[in-house]
Amino acid sequence: MNDTVTVALALGALVVLVSAVALRLADRLGLPSLLLYLALGVALGERGLGIPFEDAELTLTLGFAALVVILAEGGLTTRWSDVRRAIGPGVTLATVGVAVSVGATAAVVVWLLGFDWPFALLLAAVISSTDAAAVFATLRRLPLPRRVAASLEAESGLNDAPVILLVTILAEFLTGEAPGVWWVAALIVAGELAGGAVVGVGFGFAGAALLRRVALPVAGFYPLATLALCVLAYSSAVLLHTSGFVAVYLCGVVLGNAALPHRTASVGFAEGMASLAQIGLFVLLGLLVSPSRLPDALVPALVAGAALLLVGRPLSVLVSLVWFRFPWAQQVFISWAGLRGAVPIVVATIPLTVGAPRAPLVFDTVFVLVVVFTLVQGWSLPWVARRLGIGAPVTPREVQVEAAPLGELDAELLQLTVPPSSRLHGVYLPELRLPEDAAVVLVVRDGRPFVPDHTTRLMRGDQALLVSARRSRAEAERRLRAVSRAGRLATWRGERGAASGTD
């Protein structure tokens, strides 16, 4: 038994290291990293090293666990100031848009492939979800208008839940176990989504209040506690028979936008865990697939993918965004940028676990579709954005402030770095006009630390430590942001230092 565990640990560590090297290779070649991870899984499987793996139920369980971590990271790195103007379009795309996409895609599949309606609806539902990991990783590297990027991020973070519920109901319908009345199923879906939202927001605010008031003895506990709160939100929502995926994403959004101790470290930890979850998930899905069956799924995959890309997705975007006054160019880009990734493949294991008819064909079709259309869409997004003329200039990064509690002193230690584009450059410390119970106590310049005085001026690249009473931390951060944007006359220019979401 010990030898088995040792071999499993060694194999897992080797997979992670190979995946890290593959990520570097993917960046150089311009390939989406998920394709290399899937290929690694296939290479380890039955046609490669010969590792036997056909446990769809285990894949679904581990896939859901990975999606929880990925959605938590997506929520923690989502800036509310960006997404608040896009929450309406994002929610509409994730609900109404999904319904329209499923119906339109299924109709084309029935017409061209001759599938029966229940099976066509199931296939269309599985491929209707955009992938949070793919969207977050790809769009955040493109200089897009904030509202466009935020709408796509909100959609990808929220549409997993309705799609999973819809696929589960359709798969059970094919086996004769789903509710016989469709409006009952619709009410169940709506109730679970609303309940998950309440649970996620509640856990987010309660967790933020807890982390601000409890001085943990080890700084490394804060990232663990932050991610644990998101996972707890998911578990609690599921136990309450509501949507866990909505809960974990919204809990992450609330925590990611709260003034938490060691926030930067917490976000970095979540990003690392999400990357690990993606690697494990893609490799596992590659292991599960049977390459010998994939040629039979090529035609259905191309037809279903074309139906989604050319009919279902554009129609869903048009119906969803017509009320929000998006320019046509932005609607076209949003339609093209509905990226698919691990989520549809994970969702495709649901029919396998419930024993739905032709479930292997659904899984194989979705696997081929994701590979083909990831290649097509992933490479083309920057070109499409340029052709549509919707590129936006990259906003310079603002001053970053990291906080650590000082326990019994009822104070906090703040660390900031002056970025190259900041107007903090050249400002004397008294001109910061920090609260009376906040002060800069150390500056590190060119690797040399020194204690500043009233004649010290901040310079580009400086790192500074501030000590602030806990009650004044928010005001000190606002003042630093304001001066970073507008200089020493920030207040006179009307700059109040509100969080902008660009940090």
C-alpha positions in Angstrom: 0.0 0.0 0.0 2.8 2.4 0.9 4.5 1.6 -2.5 1.3 2.4 -4.3 0.9 5.8 -2.6 4.6 6.6 -3.3 4.3 5.8 -6.9 1.1 7.8 -7.1 2.8 10.8 -5.5 5.8 10.5 -7.8 3.5 10.2 -10.9 1.5 13.2 -9.8 4.6 15.4 -9.1 6.0 14.3 -12.5 2.7 15.3 -14.3 2.7 18.7 -12.6 6.4 19.4 -13.6 5.8 18.2 -17.2 2.7 20.4 -17.4 4.7 23.4 -16.2 7.2 22.8 -19.0 4.3 22.3 -21.4 2.8 25.6 -20.4 6.1 27.4 -21.3 6.0 25.5 -24.7 2.4 26.5 -25.2 3.2 30.2 -24.7 6.0 30.0 -27.2 3.9 28.2 -29.8 0.8 30.2 -29.2 -1.2 27.1 -28.3 -3.9 27.0 -25.6 -2.3 25.2 -22.7 -5.4 23.0 -22.1 -4.7 21.2 -25.4 -1.3 20.1 -24.2 -2.7 19.0 -20.8 -5.4 16.9 -22.6 -2.7 15.5 -24.9 -0.7 14.5 -21.8 -3.7 12.7 -20.4 -4.2 10.9 -23.6 -0.5 9.9 -23.7 -0.8 8.4 -20.2 -4.0 6.5 -21.2 -4.9 3.3 -23.0 -3.2 4.2 -26.3 -0.1 5.7 -24.6 1.5 4.3 -21.4 -1.5 2.1 -21.0 -2.9 3.4 -17.7 -6.4 2.0 -17.6 -9.1 4.5 -16.5 -12.8 4.4 -17.3 -14.3 5.7 -14.1 -16.7 8.5 -15.3 -18.2 8.9 -11.8 -14.8 9.6 -10.2 -14.0 12.0 -13.1 -17.2 13.9 -12.5 -16.6 14.1 -8.7 -13.0 15.3 -9.1 -14.1 17.6 -12.0 -16.6 19.3 -9.8 -13.9 19.7 -7.1 -11.6 21.3 -9.7 -14.3 23.6 -11.0 -15.0 24.8 -7.4 -11.3 25.9 -7.1 -11.3 27.4 -10.6 -14.5 29.4 -10.0 -13.3 30.5 -6.5 -10.1 31.9 -8.2 -12.2 33.6 -10.9 -14.3 35.3 -8.3 -11.4 36.4 -6.1 -9.7 38.0 -9.2 -12.9 39.7 -10.5 -13.0 43.4 -9.7 -16.5 44.5 -8.7 -15.9 48.0 -10.1 -15.4 46.4 -13.5 -18.2 43.8 -13.4 -21.0 45.9 -11.7 -21.9 47.5 -15.0 -21.8 44.1 -16.7 -23.7 42.1 -14.2 -27.0 42.5 -16.1 -25.5 41.4 -19.5 -23.6 38.6 -17.7 -26.6 37.2 -15.9 -28.7 37.4 -19.0 -26.1 35.6 -21.1 -25.8 32.9 -18.4 -29.6 32.2 -18.3 -31.6 33.5 -21.2 -28.6 33.1 -23.5 -28.1 29.5 -22.5 -31.7 28.7 -23.2 -31.7 30.3 -26.6 -28.3 28.7 -27.5 -29.5 25.3 -26.6 -32.8 25.6 -28.5 -31.2 27.0 -31.7 -28.2 24.6 -31.7 -30.5 21.6 -31.1 -32.7 22.6 -34.0 -29.8 22.7 -36.4 -28.5 19.4 -35.1 -31.9 17.7 -35.6 -32.2 19.2 -39.1 -28.7 18.2 -40.3 -27.9 15.0 -38.4 -31.4 13.6 -37.9 -31.0 13.1 -34.1 -34.1 13.0 -32.1 -35.0 16.1 -30.1 -34.3 14.9 -26.6 -30.8 13.7 -27.5 -30.1 16.9 -29.6 -31.1 19.1 -26.7 -28.8 17.2 -24.3 -25.9 17.5 -26.7 -26.6 21.2 -27.2 -26.9 21.8 -23.5 -23.6 20.1 -22.7 -21.7 22.4 -25.2 -23.6 25.6 -24.3 -21.4 26.5 -21.2 -18.4 28.8 -21.7 -15.4 27.8 -19.7 -14.4 30.0 -16.8 -10.7 28.9 -16.9 -10.4 29.6 -20.6 -12.2 32.9 -20.5 -10.3 34.3 -17.5 -6.9 33.1 -18.8 -7.4 34.4 -22.4 -9.4 37.6 -22.1 -7.4 39.2 -19.3 -4.4 39.3 -21.6 -6.3 41.2 -24.3 -6.8 45.0 -24.2 -10.6 44.9 -24.4 -13.2 47.4 -23.2 -14.0 46.7 -19.6 -17.7 46.2 -20.2 -17.0 43.5 -22.8 -14.4 41.6 -20.8 -16.5 41.9 -17.6 -19.7 40.6 -19.4 -17.8 37.5 -20.7 -16.2 36.9 -17.3 -19.5 37.2 -15.4 -21.2 34.9 -18.0 -18.5 32.2 -17.6 -18.6 32.5 -13.9 -22.3 32.1 -13.6 -23.4 29.9 -16.5 -21.9 26.7 -15.2 -24.7 26.3 -12.7 -27.7 26.5 -15.0 -26.0 24.4 -17.6 -25.2 21.6 -15.1 -28.7 21.7 -13.8 -30.2 21.6 -17.3 -27.9 18.7 -18.4 -28.8 16.8 -15.3 -32.5 17.2 -15.9 -32.2 16.3 -19.6 -30.1 13.2 -18.9 -32.5 12.0 -16.3 -35.4 12.7 -18.7 -33.8 10.3 -21.2 -33.7 7.7 -18.5 -37.2 8.4 -17.3 -36.3 9.9 -14.0 -36.8 13.7 -14.5 -39.9 15.7 -13.5 -42.6 15.1 -16.1 -43.6 18.8 -16.2 -41.2 21.2 -17.7 -42.3 24.3 -15.7 -41.6 22.4 -12.5 -38.0 21.8 -13.7 -37.7 25.5 -14.6 -38.9 26.5 -11.1 -36.3 24.1 -9.6 -33.5 25.6 -11.7 -34.5 29.2 -10.8 -34.9 28.4 -7.1 -31.5 26.7 -6.9 -29.7 29.6 -8.7 -31.4 32.2 -6.4 -30.6 30.2 -3.3 -27.0 29.7 -4.3 -26.6 33.5 -4.9 -27.9 34.2 -1.4 -25.6 31.6 0.2 -22.5 32.8 -1.7 -23.0 36.5 -0.9 -23.8 35.7 2.7 -20.7 33.6 3.2 -18.6 36.2 1.4 -19.6 39.1 3.7 -19.5 37.0 6.9 -16.0 35.6 5.9 -14.6 39.0 5.1 -15.8 40.3 8.5 -14.2 37.3 10.2 -10.9 37.6 8.5 -10.7 41.3 9.3 -11.3 40.8 13.0 -9.3 37.7 13.7 -5.5 38.1 13.8 -4.2 34.6 12.7 -0.8 33.6 14.2 0.6 32.6 10.8 0.3 34.8 7.7 0.1 31.7 5.5 -3.3 30.8 7.1 -5.0 33.8 5.4 -4.8 32.4 1.8 -5.9 29.0 3.1 -8.8 30.5 5.1 -9.9 32.6 2.1 -10.1 29.6 -0.2 -11.7 27.5 2.5 -14.5 30.0 2.8 -15.2 29.7 -0.9 -15.3 25.9 -0.7 -17.5 26.1 2.4 -19.9 28.3 0.5 -20.1 25.7 -2.2 -20.6 22.8 0.2 -23.2 24.7 2.3 -25.2 25.6 -0.8 -25.2 22.1 -2.1 -26.4 20.7 1.3 -29.2 23.3 1.2 -30.2 22.0 -2.3 -29.1 25.2 -4.0 -26.5 25.9 -6.6 -23.0 25.5 -5.2 -21.3 26.9 -8.3 -23.1 30.2 -8.1 -22.3 30.3 -4.4 -18.6 29.7 -4.7 -18.2 32.3 -7.5 -20.1 35.0 -5.7 -18.4 34.3 -2.4 -15.1 34.7 -4.2 -16.3 38.0 -5.8 -17.2 39.4 -2.3 -14.0 38.3 -0.7 -11.8 39.4 -3.6 -13.2 42.9 -3.3 -13.1 43.2 0.5 -10.2 44.8 2.4 -8.7 41.6 3.6 -5.3 41.1 5.3 -2.7 39.6 2.9 -5.1 39.9 0.0 -2.4 39.8 -2.7 -1.0 36.6 -1.2 -4.5 35.1 -1.0 -5.2 35.8 -4.6 -1.8 34.4 -5.6 -2.4 31.2 -3.7 -5.8 30.8 -5.3 -4.3 31.3 -8.8 -1.7 28.6 -8.0 -4.4 26.2 -6.8 -6.6 27.0 -9.8 -3.7 26.2 -12.1 -3.1 22.9 -10.3 -6.8 22.1 -10.6 -6.8 22.8 -14.3 -3.8 20.6 -14.9 -5.3 17.7 -12.9 -8.7 18.2 -14.6 -7.4 18.2 -18.2 -5.1 15.3 -17.6 -7.9 13.3 -16.0 -10.2 14.0 -18.9 -7.5 13.0 -21.4 -7.2 9.7 -19.5 -10.9 9.1 -19.6 -11.3 9.5 -23.4 -10.9 6.5 -25.7 -9.0 7.7 -28.9 -10.3 4.7 -30.9 -13.9 6.1 -30.6 -13.1 9.7 -31.6 -13.2 9.3 -35.4 -16.9 8.4 -35.2 -17.5 11.6 -33.3 -15.8 13.9 -35.8 -18.8 14.7 -38.0 -21.2 15.2 -35.2 -18.7 17.4 -33.4 -18.1 19.6 -36.5 -21.8 20.0 -37.2 -22.8 20.7 -33.6 -19.8 23.1 -33.2 -20.7 25.0 -36.4 -24.3 25.1 -35.3 -23.3 26.6 -32.0 -20.7 29.0 -33.4 -22.7 30.3 -36.4 -26.3 30.1 -35.1 -26.8 29.3 -31.5 -24.2 31.6 -29.9 -24.8 34.6 -32.2 -28.6 34.3 -31.6 -28.2 34.0 -27.8 -25.9 37.1 -27.7 -28.4 39.1 -29.8 -31.4 38.2 -27.7 -29.4 38.7 -24.4 -27.6 42.0 -25.2 -30.2 43.9 -27.4 -31.5 45.5 -24.2 -28.1 46.7 -23.0 -27.1 48.9 -26.0 -23.9 47.1 -26.9 -22.5 48.3 -30.2 -22.7 45.7 -33.0 -18.9 45.2 -33.1 -18.9 44.3 -29.4 -21.8 41.9 -29.8 -19.9 40.1 -32.6 -16.8 39.8 -30.5 -18.8 38.5 -27.5 -20.4 36.0 -29.8 -17.0 34.8 -31.1 -15.4 34.8 -27.7 -17.7 32.2 -26.1 -14.7 29.9 -25.3 -15.2 26.2 -24.5 -12.8 24.2 -22.4 -12.9 21.7 -19.6 -16.4 22.6 -18.4 -18.3 21.0 -21.3 -16.1 17.9 -21.1 -16.8 17.6 -17.4 -20.5 18.2 -17.9 -20.5 15.5 -20.6 -19.6 12.9 -17.9 -23.1 13.5 -16.3 -24.9 11.4 -19.0 -22.3 8.7 -18.5 -22.9 8.5 -14.8 -26.7 8.3 -15.0 -26.6 5.8 -17.9 -28.3 8.0 -20.5 -28.7 6.5 -24.0 -25.8 7.2 -26.3 -23.9 8.9 -23.5 -20.4 7.8 -24.9 -21.3 9.6 -28.2 -22.0 12.8 -26.2 -18.7 12.6 -24.4 -16.7 11.9 -27.5 -18.4 14.5 -29.6 -17.8 17.2 -26.9 -14.2 16.2 -26.5 -13.5 16.6 -30.3 -15.5 19.8 -30.4 -13.6 21.4 -27.6 -10.2 20.5 -29.1 -11.1 21.7 -32.6 -12.8 25.0 -31.6 -10.2 25.8 -29.0 -7.7 25.8 -31.8 -9.9 28.0 -34.0 -11.1 30.5 -31.4 -8.0 30.7 -29.1 -5.7 31.9 -31.9 -8.2 34.2 -33.6 -9.4 36.3 -30.7 -6.7 39.0 -30.9 -7.1 39.2 -34.7 -10.9 39.5 -34.4 -10.7 42.2 -31.7 -8.4 44.2 -34.0 -10.6 43.7 -37.1 -13.6 44.8 -35.2 -11.8 47.9 -33.8 -12.7 47.2 -30.2 -9.2 47.1 -28.7 -8.7 49.4 -25.7 -5.4 50.8 -24.4 -4.0 49.0 -21.5 -4.6 50.9 -18.3 -1.4 51.5 -16.2 -1.4 49.5 -13.0 -2.3 51.4 -9.9 -0.4 51.4 -6.6 -0.8 48.1 -4.9 -1.4 47.9 -1.1 -0.9 44.7 0.9 -2.1 44.6 4.5 -1.1 42.5 7.5 -2.8 42.8 10.9 -0.7 43.6 14.0 -2.8 41.6 16.4 -3.2 43.1 19.8 -2.1 46.6 18.7 -5.4 47.1 16.8 -3.3 48.3 13.8 -2.2 47.1 10.4 1.0 47.1 8.5 0.6 48.2 4.9 3.1 47.6 2.1 3.0 49.4 -1.2 5.1 49.6 -4.3 5.2 52.8 -6.4 4.6 51.7 -10.1 6.4 53.4 -13.0 3.2 55.2 -14.1 2.2 56.4 -10.7 2.0 60.1 -9.8 3.2 59.3 -6.4 6.7 59.8 -7.9 8.2 63.0 -6.5 5.6 63.5 -3.8 6.9 64.4 -0.3 5.5 62.3 2.5 3.7 65.2 4.2 1.9 65.8 0.9 0.3 62.4 1.1 -2.0 63.8 3.9 -2.4 60.4 5.5 -4.7 60.1 8.6 -3.1 61.2 11.9 -2.8 57.6 13.1 -1.1 56.4 9.9 2.6 57.0 8.9 5.3 55.7 6.5 7.9 54.1 8.7 10.3 52.5 6.2 11.2 53.0 2.5 13.3 50.6 0.4 14.9 52.2 -2.6 17.2 50.3 -5.0 17.5 47.5 -2.4 18.5 49.9 0.4 16.1 50.4 3.3 16.0 53.7 5.3 13.7 55.5 7.8 12.1 58.4 6.0 11.4 61.9 7.4 9.4 64.9 6.3 11.9 65.7 3.5 11.6 62.3 1.9 10.1 62.1 -1.6 8.7 58.9 -3.0 10.3 57.7 -6.2 9.3 55.2 -8.9 10.0 51.6 -7.8 10.1 52.5 -4.1 8.7 50.0 -1.7 7.3 51.5 1.5 5.9 50.2 4.8 3.1 52.1 6.5 1.6 51.5 10.0 -2.1 52.5 10.4 -4.7 52.2 13.1 -7.2 49.6 11.9 -10.0 52.2 11.8 -8.0 54.4 9.4 -6.7 51.8 7.0 -9.5 52.3 4.4 -8.9 56.1 4.4 -5.1 55.7 4.1 -5.6 53.3 1.1 -8.0 55.8 -0.6 -5.5 58.6 -0.1 -2.7 56.6 -1.6 -4.8 55.6 -4.6 -6.0 59.2 -5.1 -2.4 60.6 -5.1 -1.2 57.8 -7.3 -3.8 58.8 -9.9 -3.9 62.6 -9.7 -0.8 63.7 -7.8 -0.5 65.9 -4.7 -3.5 68.0 -5.7 -5.8 64.9 -6.0 -8.5 66.3 -3.6 -8.6 69.6 -5.4 -9.0 67.7 -8.7 -11.9 65.7 -7.4 -10.1 62.4 -7.1 -11.3 60.5 -4.0 -9.4 57.3 -4.4 -12.3 54.9 -4.9 -11.2 51.4 -5.8 -11.2 51.2 -9.6 -10.5 47.5 -10.2 -7.3 48.1 -12.2 -5.0 46.9 -9.6 
